[in-house]
Amino acid sequence: MSAITTHVLDISTGRSGAGIATLLERRTHTAGWQSIAEGMTDTDGRLNDLLSSSEAFLPGHYRLIFETGPYYLLLGIECFFPQVTVSFVVKDAMQHYHVPVLISPFGYSTFRGK
């Protein structure tokens, strides 16, 4: 399992946010935000394989970018937030970081999960 995982739930439909393209970025001092991984949420709205065990996982500032616009477009639902960005800080690279996101067409919420 990746050191950073996520789970998207669509509270407007009561279903998992399946098929949402997600980008993981890390901020560096010299080059700014750098893309380090990308993936698509599975049928359960989960993305558990962003980082492989062979990739270096370092403390620092990270962000997950969820492409919610195409997800809602496929559902035929107008949305206000076509992209949701969640920034967070990794202090201890030995820990697991789970970042669940609750979405709806006009809002979102997130927290650090287990």
C-alpha positions in Angstrom: 0.0 0.0 0.0 1.2 3.5 -0.8 2.4 5.8 2.0 -0.4 8.3 0.8 -3.8 7.0 0.1 -7.2 8.5 -0.5 -10.9 7.7 -0.6 -13.5 9.8 -2.3 -17.1 9.7 -1.3 -19.9 11.6 -3.1 -22.3 12.7 -0.4 -24.7 14.0 -3.0 -25.4 10.6 -4.5 -24.5 8.4 -1.5 -21.9 6.6 -3.6 -18.2 6.2 -4.0 -16.4 8.7 -6.2 -15.3 6.2 -8.8 -13.2 7.2 -11.8 -11.8 10.5 -10.5 -8.4 11.4 -11.9 -6.1 12.3 -9.0 -2.6 14.0 -9.0 -0.1 13.9 -6.2 2.4 16.8 -6.0 5.3 17.6 -3.7 6.6 21.1 -3.2 10.4 21.6 -3.5 12.3 24.7 -2.5 13.9 25.1 -5.9 11.3 24.0 -8.5 8.0 24.6 -6.7 5.2 22.0 -7.0 6.4 18.8 -8.8 4.1 16.0 -9.9 5.2 12.7 -8.4 2.3 10.4 -9.0 -1.1 10.2 -10.6 -4.0 7.7 -10.6 -7.7 7.1 -10.9 -10.0 6.2 -8.0 -11.3 2.6 -8.3 -15.0 1.5 -8.2 -15.0 2.0 -4.4 -13.6 5.5 -4.7 -10.2 4.5 -3.4 -6.7 5.1 -4.6 -4.2 3.0 -2.6 -1.3 2.7 -5.1 -0.1 6.3 -5.7 3.4 5.7 -4.4 5.3 2.5 -5.0 7.4 1.0 -2.2 10.5 1.7 -4.2 9.8 5.5 -4.4 11.4 7.8 -1.8 8.8 9.2 0.6 10.1 12.3 2.3 8.8 14.8 4.8 7.4 18.0 3.2 4.4 19.7 1.7 2.2 17.6 -0.5 -1.1 18.2 -2.3 -3.7 15.9 -3.9 -5.6 17.4 -6.9 -9.0 15.7 -7.7 -10.6 16.3 -11.1 -14.2 16.4 -10.0 -15.4 18.3 -13.1 -15.2 15.4 -15.5 -16.7 13.1 -12.8 -19.8 15.3 -12.4 -20.0 15.9 -16.2 -20.4 12.1 -16.8 -23.2 12.1 -14.2 -24.9 15.0 -16.0 -24.6 17.2 -12.8 -23.5 20.8 -12.8 -20.8 21.5 -10.3 -19.2 24.6 -8.9 -15.8 23.0 -8.0 -14.4 21.3 -11.1 -11.2 20.6 -9.2 -10.5 20.0 -5.5 -7.0 20.6 -4.1 -6.1 19.3 -0.7 -2.7 20.5 0.7 -1.1 18.8 3.7 2.2 18.4 5.6 4.1 15.2 6.1 6.3 15.4 9.1 7.1 11.8 9.7 7.7 9.8 6.5 7.5 6.5 8.5 3.7 7.1 9.0 0.8 6.3 6.6 -1.2 9.3 5.4 -4.8 8.6 4.5 -6.7 11.7 3.1 -10.4 11.0 2.6 -12.5 13.6 0.7 -16.2 14.0 0.8 -17.5 15.8 -2.3 -20.7 17.2 -3.6 -21.4 19.4 -6.7 -21.2 22.6 -4.5 -18.8 21.7 -1.7 -16.2 19.4 -0.2 -14.7 18.4 3.1 -11.6 16.5 4.0 -9.7 15.2 7.1 -6.7 13.0 8.0 -8.0 9.5 8.3 -6.4 6.2 9.4 
